[in-house]
Amino acid sequence: MEENLGILDRGGIADSPAKDQSPKPVTRKNSWLNVLTSATIFYVLLLVALLLTGNPNLFPSLVIVGSFTVPVAYVAFLYERRQFSRLKMPTVSLAFLYGGLVAIIATSFLGPLFIIRYNPGETLAVGLVEEFAKILGVVMISRHRRHDQEMDGLILGAAVGMGFAALESTGYAFTSFLMSSGSISATVEVTLFRGLLSPLGHGTWTAILASVLFRESKDCCFRINLHVIGAYLFVSVLHAMWNGLSLVLTPVIGLELGAITTWVVVGFIGLYVLGARWREAVRLQIAALPTETEAR
C-alpha cells in the first residue's frame, strides 16, 4: 500500500506511515510568506548598508539574497500544498540547489551546440535546450527514488526550475554590474525585475513537465510517451514565447506594452496549466488512499 502514498525516498528521507493509520493532508502554515517577508527585509538592510558604508563585501550577499528570495518562497508555497505527498524538505532543497546546478551546467554545454546566434528565430531552440536541461536535473535527483507520483514531480520540478532561475539571475546580475561599470542601481534593477517575474517562468514550466513525467512513469523507471513529449514541447513553446513574443509585438504596440502583454499572457497560461496539474495530482492522491476497511 506504500506505493500509493506518494513516498519519494526509499532510504529514510520520507517516513512511511504506520499500517494502521490513514495518511492525513499536510497542514498549511504559510511559511512561504515568512520566507518572503524576512528575506525582503534582509535585502533592504543589505542594500542600505552597502549604500551607506560602500563596503564591496556586501555586494555578493545583496545579489544572492535578491536572486534567491522569490524562488525559495515559491518552492515553499508549493511544498506546503503537497497534500498527502511524503516528500521531505531535505530532498526538495537538494533538488533546488543540485538540480539547478545540473541544469545550469547542462545548458552551458548544450546551448552552443544548438544555438548558433541568438535571434528571434532561435527562441524555440533556447526553450528546447533549457527545458531539456532542467528536466535532466529532475531526473538526476529522482533516479534512485520513487518517481511515480504526480505531486512529487510537480514539487521537484518547481524546485529544480527555481534553482535554475535563481542561479541564472545571479549570473545576469553580476554581468549587469560589470557591463554597467559597477552600477549598483543597474544590478538592483536586474535582480528585482527577474526575481518578481520568476514565478511566471522557469519554476512553473519545469513543474508542469515533471508532473506529467512522474504521472506517466513507474517506480522502477521513467517512461517517455506522447504525453511527456507533448508536455515538453508545450513548456518549450511557452519558454520561446516568453523570450520572443515581445519582439513580435513591439513594432505593433510598443516595447513596454509588448513586454507586459508577453508576461501576462505567458504567465497566465503557465500558472493556469500548473493549477490544473496540481488539482489532478490531488485527485490522484485521494484516489490512491486506502479505504477505511483497508486501513484497518
Protein Blocks (a to p, Z undefined) as FASTA:
>chain_A
ZZmnopabfnopaccddfkbccdddddehlmmmmmmmmmmmmmmmmmmmmmnopaklmmm
mmmmmmmmmmmmmmmmmmmmnojacbdfklmmmmmmmmmmmmmmmmmmmmmmmmmbgcfk
lmmmmmmmmmmmmmmmmmmmmmmpccfbfklmmmmmmmmmmmmmmmmmmmmmmmmmmmnn
opaklmmmmmmmmmmmmmmmmmmmmmmmmmmmmmmmcfkbccddfklmmmmmmmmmmmmm
mmmmmmmmmmmnojklmmmmmmmmmmmmmmmmmmmmmmmmmmmmmmmpccfklmZZ
